[in-house]
Amino acid sequence: MPNNNLPLYGAIEGGGTKFICAIGNGPGNIRAEVRIETTTPEETMKQVADFFKQQETNFGKLAAIGFACFGPLDPSPGSPTFGHILPTPKPGWSNADVVGMLKESFDVPIAFDTDVNGAAFGEWRWGKAQGLRTFIYLTVGTGVGGGAYVEGNLLHGLLHPEMGHIPLKHDLKKDSFEGVCPFHGDCFEGLASGVAVEKRWGLRGAQLAPEHIAWDIEADYIAQALTSYSMTLSPERIIIGGGVGSLPHLLPKVQKRTRELINGYIQSPVILKNIETYIVNPGLGGRSGVLGALALAEQALQKAS
């Protein structure tokens, strides 16, 4: 049974095509949820605020809001551009002060982070990263992004990790596709995102047969990236989500190829013998993002108390 005496949180999963907003305090107690099309910052954020105001009328005041958003963005509360979307290919959203727009309507703690960090936090709170101190959440979908939880904290640093833009080995004889990233061409996102898959093969990933050669190529690129992350951050687990990353026939190929590329260098039983427990799909499925935003709100209230 849901505990209705717990604080009520607002959650926003902000994406380039849609915003998912919810109120509640956990996976078993979502009071209301809505999908909002991503248009202009002003119009989109007004609809977000209107939804929360209506739900406050129905259920009571929000205690905090968590906002897991597409980027790049500024997640540092001490920065003069905290809460802003930084220069982005998304038309009209560069330098938008999205948290400032929320603060015009709600005088509550607001947590702001990347969509992938939010999804990582959701998996830590309620999914397949429960009890872990260091892990990675990677999404392979329209784009490629990664969130890192390191020694009990979401990793930020200079801005935030951009795991989708690392360079990979690109054998043009095996794969002549030039890549789609407007900044780097054939970086990880440029070669392995859902957009790259569709442009390379003329079909969306979900339309390609499981035995298509596309998946050997895709698995190799993802495995190259996971090998680099494994060497660099030494995660206890890597969780792969997203529309492409969650395809069930892809995961075993990625697990096998990652173990081949690590080639015995990391002497851990979880990689040597139990790779299927090291590289996994999300425990929360497609709900990692919005539930992660809820968990960010919960954390924001705890920090403010």
Helices and strands as residue ranges (DSSP letters): E 9-14, E 18-26, E 29-37, H 41-59, E 64-69, H 98-103, E 110-114, H 115-126, E 135-140, E 144-150, E 153-154, G 163-165, H 188-192, H 194-201, G 205-207, H 214-233, E 238-241, H 250-262, H 269-272, H 275-278, E 279-280, G 285-287, H 288-304
